[in-house]
Amino acid sequence: MESGAALPLPYEEVQNKIESAQSITILSHINPDADALGTALGIYHILSSNHKGKKIEVVNASKVLPRYLDFLPHYQKIKHKMDYEKGLVITCDSGSLDRLGFDVSGRELINIDHHQSNTNYGSINVVLPELAASSQVAYMLFKELYPLDQPAATCFYTALLSDTRYFTTSSVTAEVLDVAKAFVEAGVDPAFVSENFTQRKPLGAFRILQRALASLSLHQEARVASLFVTKEDIAASGATVPDMDGIVDYGKSLATVEIACFVMELEEGLRISLRSKSVDVSKVAKAFGGGGHKVAAGFMIPYREGYTIDRMIQSILKKIEEYRLLG
């Protein structure tokens, strides 16, 4: 499909919801990544530019956001609480309602996502698992309704760059590259975006990476890698949750490894990231109440369920065996 081809999306229905709304709240999932924030900020720019008299807010429940994304247009406008109790809600990159961190029951919801595990919780669901990023879904929807300019394109391109891991994942197709080209033609500076991704890491990110790599273990004939960090590791390194993004990929990069898991011991519980080179790790995530994509998934386990880091890793290994993911 060419980037200019129209998908059978609910364009008119979405536009009617937006134009009739008294206010609009744009939400992305807790502990947001670049796809979540880039998609949300791109939509915020498009709607605030084309509906200047309308009340529009962009909100994320997490108090700590990735600082390297502060170059994105409107980043400073992200709030941590919703001021509009009624009105339309647009959710970005969130597979389920509990990932939003807010109670939005009874609200009109436009659900924009690309996770195959999405629960289709919206009044309108624009969920396209075959696309590489939620920003690509948003672009395919909104380009039919509003003009694309440089600020929105920068947000969407950043999100696409992140979720394709610099255009290296199996989700990268000719269409994805056509969409990236459209963003560049709209004014995106790829070198500027890449510099913010690769040249602005805080010291805490290196210190926590060092501790995570020290925990590396191999299992099941070296085809599974596990890494973890404790609350003490996080405190000693001065790292934040965004600083640990991508650590799981170090395990996956080993030549013999097919599946990698990374366990973070946070104040609220254990957060687990799963990655694979080809097998469906979303099955494992779903078994623990999470979700995601075939080769990138995750879940959260509250402490009340009694899991320690070691017990969690052993439980993941058992699920990998139970589902015969490695044959």
Secondary structure by P-SEA (a helix, b strand, c coil): cccccccccaaaaaaaaaaaccbbbbbbcccccaaaaaaaaaaaaaaaaacccbbbbbbbcccccccccccccccccccccccccccbbbbccccccccccccccccccccccccccccccccccccccccccaaaaaaacccccccccaaaaaaaaaaaaaaacccccccccaaaaaaaaaaaaacccaaaaaaaacccccaaaaaaaaaaaaaccccccccbbbbbccaaaaaaaccccccccaaaaaaaacccccbbbbbbbccccbbbbbbcccccaaaaaaaaccccccccccccccccccccaaaaaaaaaaaaaaacccc
